[in-house]
């Protein structure tokens, strides 16, 4: 089953982690590959270890691209995304995961870190062999939404960022 969490609102990764938590509780094995989140620590980095080996999160991204204090060359971000998809492919081929989450893959696509064709090839290769394939991120293209079995769009109505309030540990990260 192909599941997509997209939209400009908060909660896409959180929804995917909720699915992971539920699946692990039901005896499933879940891998999340994060394409943008970089070296800084977030709550899931610490908590998922309590569910190992049934849940594994691997950060392949180098952080936000071209914003904040990002000074990395674009090519490093692109290589990290390509390496992330290659890693996901290797892990999916191992058949040891029931659910595979590609977190912020749509952001990587929008930023031109990875191609639409590469994502389509991945979906085509694994949508029928992995029980649930979950892809998250803003700006999911309509062609992928059309293919998905389940799509949820998170829509921002109100967010403290718009009032200049920084992210809250344990909520945004």
C-alpha positions as CSV (number, residue, x, y, z in Angstrom):
1,X,0.0,0.0,0.0
2,X,1.3,3.5,-0.9
3,X,0.6,6.1,1.8
4,X,1.4,9.8,1.4
5,X,1.4,12.5,4.1
6,X,1.8,15.9,2.5
7,X,0.8,19.5,2.8
8,X,2.1,22.7,4.3
9,X,1.0,22.0,7.9
10,X,2.9,20.4,10.7
11,X,2.5,16.7,11.4
12,X,3.7,14.7,8.4
13,X,6.6,13.0,10.1
14,X,4.6,12.8,13.3
15,X,1.9,10.9,11.4
16,X,4.4,8.5,9.9
17,X,5.9,7.9,13.3
18,X,2.4,7.2,14.7
19,X,2.0,4.6,12.0
20,X,5.4,3.2,12.9
21,X,4.5,3.0,16.6
22,X,1.2,1.3,15.9
23,X,2.9,-1.2,13.5
24,X,5.7,-2.1,15.9
25,X,3.0,-2.7,18.6
26,X,1.5,-5.2,16.1
27,X,4.8,-7.1,15.6
28,X,5.9,-5.3,12.4
29,X,9.4,-4.1,11.5
30,X,9.6,-0.4,10.4
31,X,12.5,1.5,8.8
32,X,12.3,5.3,8.4
33,X,14.9,7.0,6.2
34,X,15.0,10.8,6.7
35,X,16.1,12.7,3.6
36,X,16.3,16.3,4.9
37,X,16.7,16.2,8.7
38,X,20.4,16.6,9.5
39,X,22.8,16.2,12.3
40,X,20.8,18.0,15.0
41,X,18.9,15.9,17.6
42,X,15.2,15.5,17.6
43,X,13.0,13.6,20.0
44,X,12.6,10.6,17.7
45,X,16.4,10.2,17.6
46,X,16.4,9.2,21.3
47,X,13.0,7.5,21.6
48,X,13.2,5.1,18.7
49,X,16.1,3.2,20.3
50,X,13.6,2.0,22.9
51,X,11.8,0.1,20.1
52,X,14.9,-1.3,18.3
53,X,15.3,-3.6,16.5
54,X,11.7,-3.3,15.3
55,X,12.0,0.4,14.5
56,X,15.0,2.0,13.0
57,X,15.5,5.6,11.9
58,X,18.4,6.6,9.7
59,X,19.2,10.2,8.9
60,X,20.7,10.5,5.4
61,X,20.1,14.3,5.0
62,X,22.5,17.0,5.7
63,X,19.9,19.4,7.1
64,X,17.9,22.2,5.6
65,X,19.0,23.3,2.2
66,X,20.0,26.9,1.6
67,X,18.2,28.3,4.7
68,X,19.3,29.0,8.2
69,X,23.0,28.5,8.7
70,X,23.4,26.0,5.9
71,X,26.8,26.5,4.2
72,X,27.1,23.1,2.5
73,X,27.5,23.0,-1.2
74,X,24.3,21.9,-3.0
75,X,26.0,18.9,-4.4
76,X,26.6,17.5,-0.9
77,X,22.9,17.7,-0.2
78,X,22.1,16.1,-3.6
79,X,24.6,13.2,-2.9
80,X,23.1,12.7,0.6
81,X,19.6,12.4,-0.9
82,X,20.8,10.0,-3.6
83,X,22.7,7.9,-1.0
84,X,19.6,7.9,1.1
85,X,17.5,6.5,-1.7
86,X,20.2,3.9,-2.5
87,X,20.3,2.9,1.2
88,X,16.4,2.6,1.2
89,X,16.7,0.5,-1.9
90,X,19.2,-1.9,-0.3
91,X,17.1,-2.2,2.9
92,X,13.9,-2.7,0.9
93,X,15.6,-5.5,-1.1
94,X,16.6,-7.2,2.1
95,X,12.9,-7.9,2.8
96,X,13.3,-7.5,6.5
97,X,11.0,-4.5,6.8
98,X,7.2,-4.5,6.7
99,X,6.9,-0.8,6.5
100,X,9.4,1.6,4.9
101,X,9.0,5.4,5.5
102,X,10.8,7.9,3.2
103,X,10.6,11.0,5.4
104,X,10.6,14.3,3.6
105,X,11.2,12.7,0.2
106,X,8.8,15.2,-1.4
107,X,11.0,18.1,0.0
108,X,14.0,16.4,-1.5
109,X,12.2,16.3,-4.9
110,X,11.1,19.9,-4.7
111,X,14.7,21.0,-3.9
112,X,15.9,19.0,-6.9
113,X,18.0,16.7,-4.7
114,X,16.4,13.7,-6.2
115,X,14.5,13.1,-9.4
116,X,10.8,12.3,-9.9
117,X,11.9,9.3,-12.0
118,X,14.0,7.9,-9.2
119,X,11.1,8.1,-6.8
120,X,8.7,6.6,-9.3
121,X,11.2,3.7,-10.0
122,X,11.4,3.1,-6.2
123,X,7.7,3.0,-5.8
124,X,7.2,0.7,-8.8
125,X,9.9,-1.7,-7.5
126,X,8.6,-1.9,-3.9
127,X,4.9,-1.0,-3.7
128,X,3.8,-4.6,-4.1
129,X,6.6,-6.2,-2.0
130,X,6.6,-4.0,1.1
131,X,3.4,-4.1,3.1
132,X,3.3,-0.3,3.5
133,X,5.4,2.3,1.8
134,X,4.9,5.7,3.4
135,X,6.3,8.9,1.8
136,X,6.2,12.3,3.5
137,X,6.9,15.9,2.8
138,X,5.5,19.1,1.4
139,X,4.6,19.6,-2.2
140,X,3.8,16.0,-3.3
141,X,3.2,16.1,-7.0
142,X,-0.4,15.2,-8.2
143,X,0.8,12.2,-10.2
144,X,2.0,10.5,-7.0
145,X,-1.2,11.5,-5.1
146,X,-3.1,9.8,-7.9
147,X,-1.2,6.5,-7.5
148,X,-1.4,6.4,-3.7
149,X,-3.9,4.3,-1.8
150,X,-4.1,6.7,1.1
151,X,-3.3,10.4,1.1
152,X,-3.5,12.8,4.0
153,X,-2.9,16.5,3.5
154,X,-1.8,18.5,6.6
155,X,-3.0,22.1,6.2
156,X,-1.6,24.9,8.3
157,X,-4.2,27.0,9.9
158,X,-2.2,28.6,12.6
159,X,1.4,28.2,13.7
160,X,3.6,30.0,16.2
161,X,6.4,30.4,13.6
162,X,4.3,33.1,11.9
163,X,4.5,35.0,15.2
164,X,8.3,34.6,15.4
165,X,8.2,31.9,18.0
166,X,10.9,29.3,17.6
167,X,10.3,25.6,17.4
168,X,9.6,23.7,20.6
169,X,11.7,20.7,21.6
170,X,9.4,17.7,21.8
171,X,6.8,19.2,19.5
172,X,8.6,20.4,16.3
173,X,11.7,18.4,16.8
